[in-house]
Amino acid sequence: MLFVKSPKQADTITFCYVVFLFALAVLPINSKDSASINNTYVLPELRLDYLLHSFLLIPWMLIRVFYAETNRLKELLWLACGVLLGITTEVIQYFLTYRTYNVIDLAANLLGVFIGAALWQIIQPIYKK
């Protein structure tokens, strides 16, 4: 099993992940002046930074693998926390002069959380066995 040995270890993994996301949200990377990621397109209408926003939040739901206890209520609370995390990391950028707030980035964050939730629903039965 992929479960960690103690709830404290699972909490540490979760805390480090959240700190990592907030660090990415507040660091002066990909600012208005150096918008290289914003100018890189994967498809004609799909910017690389939108993909990165989604990919960065997919692991939120998958972190549930590290917690032995799971039930429907805990999963819904975890999903709600993921949505709040995705919103908060983008709203923080609204107040920073060297970062830009973008509604599409916010949507990409939420999409990443929901993709993670869908993946969790697929892999959860495997870990219950």
N, CA and C atoms as a LAMMPS dump frame, in Angstrom:
ITEM: TIMESTEP
0
ITEM: NUMBER OF ATOMS
387
ITEM: BOX BOUNDS ff ff ff
-5.0000000000000000e+02 5.0000000000000000e+02
-5.0000000000000000e+02 5.0000000000000000e+02
-5.0000000000000000e+02 5.0000000000000000e+02
ITEM: ATOMS id mol type element x y z
1 1 1 N 0.831 -1.195 0
2 1 2 C 0 0 0
3 1 3 C 0.866 1.246 0
4 2 1 N 0.32 2.313 -0.505
5 2 2 C 1.027 3.578 -0.521
6 2 3 C 0.76 4.424 0.712
7 3 1 N -0.004 3.896 1.661
8 3 2 C -0.291 4.683 2.845
9 3 3 C 0.988 4.921 3.624
10 4 1 N 1.14 6.118 4.143
11 4 2 C 2.308 6.41 4.957
12 4 3 C 2.092 5.804 6.33
13 5 1 N 3.154 5.759 7.11
14 5 2 C 3.102 5.038 8.372
15 5 3 C 2.33 5.759 9.468
16 6 1 N 2.193 7.073 9.363
17 6 2 C 1.482 7.773 10.427
18 6 3 C 0.713 8.96 9.849
19 7 1 N -0.337 9.366 10.555
20 7 2 C -1.075 10.554 10.109
21 7 3 C -0.19 11.798 10.084
22 8 1 N 0.799 11.844 10.966
23 8 2 C 1.691 12.998 10.993
24 8 3 C 2.479 13.101 9.687
25 9 1 N 2.922 11.984 9.147
26 9 2 C 3.639 11.993 7.876
27 9 3 C 2.727 12.463 6.742
28 10 1 N 1.485 11.997 6.745
29 10 2 C 0.53 12.424 5.723
30 10 3 C 0.263 13.922 5.841
31 11 1 N 0.141 14.414 7.066
32 11 2 C -0.061 15.851 7.278
33 11 3 C 1.145 16.645 6.8
34 12 1 N 2.341 16.108 7.006
35 12 2 C 3.563 16.793 6.567
36 12 3 C 3.608 16.877 5.044
37 13 1 N 3.25 15.816 4.366
38 13 2 C 3.207 15.809 2.901
39 13 3 C 2.202 16.857 2.405
40 14 1 N 1.033 16.886 3.025
41 14 2 C 0.003 17.853 2.642
42 14 3 C 0.483 19.282 2.884
43 15 1 N 1.073 19.532 4.045
44 15 2 C 1.558 20.868 4.387
45 15 3 C 2.627 21.325 3.39
46 16 1 N 3.564 20.448 3.07
47 16 2 C 4.631 20.808 2.12
48 16 3 C 4.059 21.123 0.745
49 17 1 N 3.073 20.379 0.316
50 17 2 C 2.437 20.622 -0.973
51 17 3 C 1.749 21.992 -0.994
52 18 1 N 1.015 22.305 0.075
53 18 2 C 0.322 23.594 0.157
54 18 3 C 1.327 24.745 0.186
55 19 1 N 2.402 24.604 0.956
56 19 2 C 3.44 25.638 1.011
57 19 3 C 4.058 25.827 -0.377
58 20 1 N 4.301 24.737 -1.078
59 20 2 C 4.843 24.799 -2.437
60 20 3 C 3.913 25.595 -3.36
61 21 1 N 2.604 25.318 -3.294
62 21 2 C 1.651 26.036 -4.143
63 21 3 C 1.604 27.525 -3.809
64 22 1 N 1.608 27.848 -2.514
65 22 2 C 1.574 29.256 -2.137
66 22 3 C 2.874 29.959 -2.508
67 23 1 N 3.988 29.253 -2.427
68 23 2 C 5.262 29.845 -2.842
69 23 3 C 5.218 30.173 -4.328
70 24 1 N 4.695 29.263 -5.128
71 24 2 C 4.572 29.537 -6.564
72 24 3 C 3.629 30.707 -6.834
73 25 1 N 2.621 30.869 -5.988
74 25 2 C 1.655 31.95 -6.183
75 25 3 C 2.251 33.314 -5.853
76 26 1 N 3.174 33.386 -4.898
77 26 2 C 3.678 34.691 -4.466
78 26 3 C 5.058 35.037 -5.015
79 27 1 N 5.793 34.066 -5.487
80 27 2 C 7.119 34.379 -6.032
81 27 3 C 6.992 35.18 -7.328
82 28 1 N 7.924 36.069 -7.572
83 28 2 C 7.846 36.895 -8.798
84 28 3 C 8.316 36.137 -10.032
85 29 1 N 7.629 35.054 -10.342
86 29 2 C 7.935 34.289 -11.552
87 29 3 C 6.82 34.534 -12.563
88 30 1 N 7.176 34.528 -13.815
89 30 2 C 6.201 34.699 -14.893
90 30 3 C 5.378 35.973 -14.709
91 31 1 N 6.055 37.051 -14.377
92 31 2 C 5.366 38.322 -14.165
93 31 3 C 5.022 38.976 -15.49
94 32 1 N 4.43 40.152 -15.419
95 32 2 C 4.05 40.883 -16.629
96 32 3 C 5.257 41.157 -17.522
97 33 1 N 6.406 41.455 -16.881
98 33 2 C 7.605 41.795 -17.64
99 33 3 C 8.278 40.588 -18.283
100 34 1 N 8.181 39.436 -17.636
101 34 2 C 8.827 38.233 -18.172
102 34 3 C 7.77 37.166 -18.425
103 35 1 N 6.911 37.413 -19.348
104 35 2 C 5.769 36.539 -19.598
105 35 3 C 6.081 35.474 -20.644
106 36 1 N 7.198 34.794 -20.503
107 36 2 C 7.562 33.791 -21.497
108 36 3 C 6.611 32.601 -21.476
109 37 1 N 6.184 32.171 -20.291
110 37 2 C 5.24 31.046 -20.219
111 37 3 C 3.885 31.485 -20.768
112 38 1 N 3.503 32.727 -20.497
113 38 2 C 2.222 33.226 -20.995
114 38 3 C 2.199 33.345 -22.506
115 39 1 N 3.356 33.444 -23.139
116 39 2 C 3.422 33.585 -24.593
117 39 3 C 3.732 32.272 -25.304
118 40 1 N 3.764 31.189 -24.559
119 40 2 C 4.017 29.875 -25.147
120 40 3 C 2.682 29.142 -25.28
121 41 1 N 2.367 28.737 -26.488
122 41 2 C 1.095 28.073 -26.759
123 41 3 C 1.325 26.605 -27.098
124 42 1 N 0.521 25.747 -26.48
125 42 2 C 0.559 24.316 -26.769
126 42 3 C -0.324 24.04 -27.982
127 43 1 N -1.473 24.652 -27.995
128 43 2 C -2.407 24.639 -29.123
129 43 3 C -2.726 26.097 -29.445
130 44 1 N -3.361 26.389 -30.56
131 44 2 C -3.602 27.791 -30.911
132 44 3 C -4.29 28.624 -29.812
133 45 1 N -5.167 28.036 -29.035
134 45 2 C -5.866 28.786 -27.985
135 45 3 C -5.52 28.299 -26.575
136 46 1 N -4.531 27.442 -26.442
137 46 2 C -4.202 26.864 -25.135
138 46 3 C -2.78 27.235 -24.739
139 47 1 N -2.677 28.146 -23.763
140 47 2 C -1.36 28.582 -23.304
141 47 3 C -0.777 27.566 -22.339
142 48 1 N 0.537 27.5 -22.323
143 48 2 C 1.253 26.579 -21.447
144 48 3 C 0.931 26.835 -19.979
145 49 1 N 0.779 28.092 -19.58
146 49 2 C 0.523 28.368 -18.168
147 49 3 C -0.831 27.834 -17.715
148 50 1 N -1.812 27.737 -18.613
149 50 2 C -3.097 27.147 -18.231
150 50 3 C -2.928 25.67 -17.904
151 51 1 N -2.132 24.981 -18.719
152 51 2 C -1.856 23.572 -18.443
153 51 3 C -1.114 23.405 -17.118
154 52 1 N -0.139 24.27 -16.888
155 52 2 C 0.627 24.18 -15.651
156 52 3 C -0.249 24.414 -14.43
157 53 1 N -1.179 25.363 -14.518
158 53 2 C -2.099 25.599 -13.404
159 53 3 C -2.904 24.335 -13.104
160 54 1 N -3.4 23.688 -14.14
161 54 2 C -4.176 22.459 -13.931
162 54 3 C -3.314 21.347 -13.354
163 55 1 N -2.133 21.147 -13.944
164 55 2 C -1.261 20.069 -13.486
165 55 3 C -0.812 20.257 -12.04
166 56 1 N -0.643 21.496 -11.625
167 56 2 C -0.192 21.752 -10.259
168 56 3 C -1.248 21.413 -9.215
169 57 1 N -2.522 21.413 -9.602
170 57 2 C -3.565 21.131 -8.616
171 57 3 C -4.158 19.732 -8.729
172 58 1 N -3.792 18.98 -9.733
173 58 2 C -4.25 17.585 -9.816
174 58 3 C -3.806 16.781 -8.595
175 59 1 N -2.574 16.934 -8.113
176 59 2 C -2.143 16.125 -6.97
177 59 3 C -2.934 16.35 -5.683
178 60 1 N -3.639 17.458 -5.57
179 60 2 C -4.356 17.719 -4.317
180 60 3 C -5.265 16.549 -3.946
181 61 1 N -6.073 16.094 -4.874
182 61 2 C -6.984 14.992 -4.56
183 61 3 C -6.23 13.672 -4.412
184 62 1 N -5.129 13.52 -5.122
185 62 2 C -4.379 12.268 -5.055
186 62 3 C -3.615 12.128 -3.744
187 63 1 N -3.4 13.227 -3.039
188 63 2 C -2.755 13.161 -1.721
189 63 3 C -3.598 12.335 -0.756
190 64 1 N -4.883 12.199 -1.041
191 64 2 C -5.76 11.378 -0.187
192 64 3 C -5.255 9.94 -0.067
193 65 1 N -4.46 9.499 -1.024
194 65 2 C -3.901 8.146 -0.977
195 65 3 C -3.095 7.949 0.309
196 66 1 N -2.476 9.01 0.807
197 66 2 C -1.623 8.901 1.978
198 66 3 C -2.402 8.794 3.292
199 67 1 N -3.693 9.011 3.243
200 67 2 C -4.511 8.93 4.453
201 67 3 C -5.276 7.607 4.458
202 68 1 N -5.115 6.85 5.515
203 68 2 C -5.745 5.537 5.596
204 68 3 C -7.265 5.658 5.714
205 69 1 N -7.737 6.619 6.496
206 69 2 C -9.176 6.776 6.696
207 69 3 C -9.785 7.557 5.546
208 70 1 N -10.816 7.029 4.965
209 70 2 C -11.529 7.782 3.947
210 70 3 C -12.993 7.373 3.964
211 71 1 N -13.831 8.337 3.822
212 71 2 C -15.259 8.12 3.642
213 71 3 C -15.773 9.245 2.766
214 72 1 N -17.014 9.187 2.38
215 72 2 C -17.567 10.153 1.423
216 72 3 C -17.493 11.59 1.961
217 73 1 N -17.803 11.795 3.24
218 73 2 C -17.762 13.135 3.813
219 73 3 C -16.343 13.705 3.796
220 74 1 N -15.356 12.891 4.167
221 74 2 C -13.969 13.361 4.154
222 74 3 C -13.5 13.676 2.743
223 75 1 N -13.944 12.899 1.78
224 75 2 C -13.59 13.164 0.391
225 75 3 C -14.21 14.472 -0.098
226 76 1 N -15.456 14.725 0.277
227 76 2 C -16.106 15.973 -0.125
228 76 3 C -15.454 17.174 0.552
229 77 1 N -15.082 17.029 1.817
230 77 2 C -14.372 18.109 2.508
231 77 3 C -13.014 18.359 1.87
232 78 1 N -12.336 17.283 1.489
233 78 2 C -11.032 17.411 0.825
234 78 3 C -11.195 18.127 -0.514
235 79 1 N -12.247 17.784 -1.254
236 79 2 C -12.538 18.446 -2.529
237 79 3 C -12.826 19.929 -2.294
238 80 1 N -13.626 20.244 -1.272
239 80 2 C -13.936 21.643 -0.966
240 80 3 C -12.665 22.41 -0.597
241 81 1 N -11.789 21.788 0.161
242 81 2 C -10.508 22.431 0.5
243 81 3 C -9.661 22.647 -0.749
244 82 1 N -9.7 21.712 -1.681
245 82 2 C -8.965 21.856 -2.94
246 82 3 C -9.495 23.014 -3.765
247 83 1 N -10.808 23.148 -3.818
248 83 2 C -11.417 24.273 -4.54
249 83 3 C -11.003 25.585 -3.871
250 84 1 N -11.061 25.619 -2.548
251 84 2 C -10.651 26.816 -1.817
252 84 3 C -9.17 27.119 -2.042
253 85 1 N -8.351 26.093 -2.08
254 85 2 C -6.918 26.266 -2.346
255 85 3 C -6.689 26.848 -3.737
256 86 1 N -7.385 26.318 -4.727
257 86 2 C -7.254 26.826 -6.095
258 86 3 C -7.697 28.271 -6.22
259 87 1 N -8.779 28.628 -5.541
260 87 2 C -9.262 30.012 -5.574
261 87 3 C -8.295 30.929 -4.844
262 88 1 N -7.85 30.515 -3.666
263 88 2 C -6.98 31.357 -2.837
264 88 3 C -5.654 31.649 -3.517
265 89 1 N -5.04 30.643 -4.125
266 89 2 C -3.745 30.869 -4.759
267 89 3 C -3.846 31.871 -5.906
268 90 1 N -4.982 31.904 -6.572
269 90 2 C -5.141 32.869 -7.667
270 90 3 C -5.533 34.245 -7.136
271 91 1 N -6.383 34.297 -6.125
272 91 2 C -6.808 35.584 -5.563
273 91 3 C -5.622 36.314 -4.926
274 92 1 N -4.7 35.581 -4.335
275 92 2 C -3.5 36.198 -3.762
276 92 3 C -2.782 37.02 -4.835
277 93 1 N -2.741 36.497 -6.045
278 93 2 C -2.038 37.184 -7.128
279 93 3 C -2.722 38.491 -7.522
280 94 1 N -4 38.609 -7.231
281 94 2 C -4.727 39.843 -7.518
282 94 3 C -4.144 41.013 -6.719
283 95 1 N -3.678 40.733 -5.51
284 95 2 C -3.177 41.775 -4.619
285 95 3 C -1.668 42.023 -4.755
286 96 1 N -0.996 41.221 -5.545
287 96 2 C 0.443 41.396 -5.739
288 96 3 C 0.688 42.201 -7.016
289 97 1 N 1.458 43.265 -6.89
290 97 2 C 1.687 44.133 -8.055
291 97 3 C 2.543 43.463 -9.129
292 98 1 N 3.364 42.505 -8.739
293 98 2 C 4.26 41.855 -9.689
294 98 3 C 3.681 40.566 -10.274
295 99 1 N 2.453 40.225 -9.923
296 99 2 C 1.772 39.056 -10.482
297 99 3 C 0.46 39.513 -11.105
298 100 1 N -0.127 38.664 -11.919
299 100 2 C -1.39 39.019 -12.552
300 100 3 C -2.464 38.001 -12.197
301 101 1 N -3.645 38.504 -11.92
302 101 2 C -4.819 37.673 -11.667
303 101 3 C -5.473 37.394 -13.012
304 102 1 N -5.864 36.15 -13.223
305 102 2 C -6.466 35.781 -14.487
306 102 3 C -7.584 34.788 -14.201
307 103 1 N -8.769 35.085 -14.67
308 103 2 C -9.923 34.214 -14.443
309 103 3 C -9.705 32.851 -15.093
310 104 1 N -9.031 32.823 -16.223
311 104 2 C -8.782 31.542 -16.892
312 104 3 C -7.809 30.696 -16.057
313 105 1 N -6.833 31.341 -15.423
314 105 2 C -5.948 30.606 -14.506
315 105 3 C -6.751 30.014 -13.353
316 106 1 N -7.701 30.777 -12.848
317 106 2 C -8.562 30.289 -11.773
318 106 3 C -9.362 29.073 -12.236
319 107 1 N -9.92 29.162 -13.435
320 107 2 C -10.665 28.028 -13.988
321 107 3 C -9.75 26.82 -14.184
322 108 1 N -8.512 27.062 -14.612
323 108 2 C -7.549 25.966 -14.785
324 108 3 C -7.207 25.329 -13.445
325 109 1 N -7.084 26.147 -12.405
326 109 2 C -6.849 25.609 -11.056
327 109 3 C -7.98 24.672 -10.654
328 110 1 N -9.207 25.141 -10.827
329 110 2 C -10.366 24.333 -10.441
330 110 3 C -10.482 23.081 -11.301
331 111 1 N -10.161 23.205 -12.582
332 111 2 C -10.169 22.041 -13.461
333 111 3 C -9.173 20.994 -12.964
334 112 1 N -8 21.449 -12.535
335 112 2 C -7.006 20.528 -12
336 112 3 C -7.502 19.792 -10.772
337 113 1 N -8.192 20.493 -9.883
338 113 2 C -8.753 19.85 -8.686
339 113 3 C -9.775 18.791 -9.091
340 114 1 N -10.637 19.124 -10.048
341 114 2 C -11.669 18.174 -10.458
342 114 3 C -11.11 17.002 -11.271
343 115 1 N -10.055 17.237 -12.036
344 115 2 C -9.384 16.113 -12.713
345 115 3 C -8.776 15.188 -11.659
346 116 1 N -8.153 15.778 -10.646
347 116 2 C -7.614 14.98 -9.541
348 116 3 C -8.704 14.186 -8.839
349 117 1 N -9.879 14.795 -8.659
350 117 2 C -11.007 14.094 -8.027
351 117 3 C -11.465 12.916 -8.876
352 118 1 N -11.505 13.122 -10.188
353 118 2 C -11.897 12.024 -11.082
354 118 3 C -10.868 10.896 -11.033
355 119 1 N -9.588 11.258 -11.033
356 119 2 C -8.543 10.232 -10.924
357 119 3 C -8.627 9.502 -9.585
358 120 1 N -8.941 10.245 -8.529
359 120 2 C -9.088 9.635 -7.203
360 120 3 C -10.211 8.601 -7.215
361 121 1 N -11.316 8.908 -7.886
362 121 2 C -12.427 7.963 -7.958
363 121 3 C -12.033 6.704 -8.728
364 122 1 N -11.098 6.849 -9.656
365 122 2 C -10.633 5.692 -10.423
366 122 3 C -9.669 4.843 -9.604
367 123 1 N -8.729 5.49 -8.906
368 123 2 C -7.699 4.71 -8.198
369 123 3 C -8.097 4.298 -6.784
370 124 1 N -9.089 4.966 -6.203
371 124 2 C -9.49 4.639 -4.831
372 124 3 C -9.869 3.169 -4.657
373 125 1 N -10.67 2.574 -5.543
374 125 2 C -11.018 1.154 -5.356
375 125 3 C -9.8 0.235 -5.369
376 126 1 N -8.755 0.622 -6.079
377 126 2 C -7.544 -0.19 -6.135
378 126 3 C -6.887 -0.234 -4.758
379 127 1 N -6.885 0.894 -4.053
380 127 2 C -6.232 0.97 -2.75
381 127 3 C -7.085 0.427 -1.628
382 128 1 N -8.399 0.255 -1.879
383 128 2 C -9.258 -0.35 -0.851
384 128 3 C -9.034 -1.848 -0.755
385 129 1 N -8.528 -2.439 -1.839
386 129 2 C -8.352 -3.905 -1.853
387 129 3 C -7.213 -4.334 -0.996
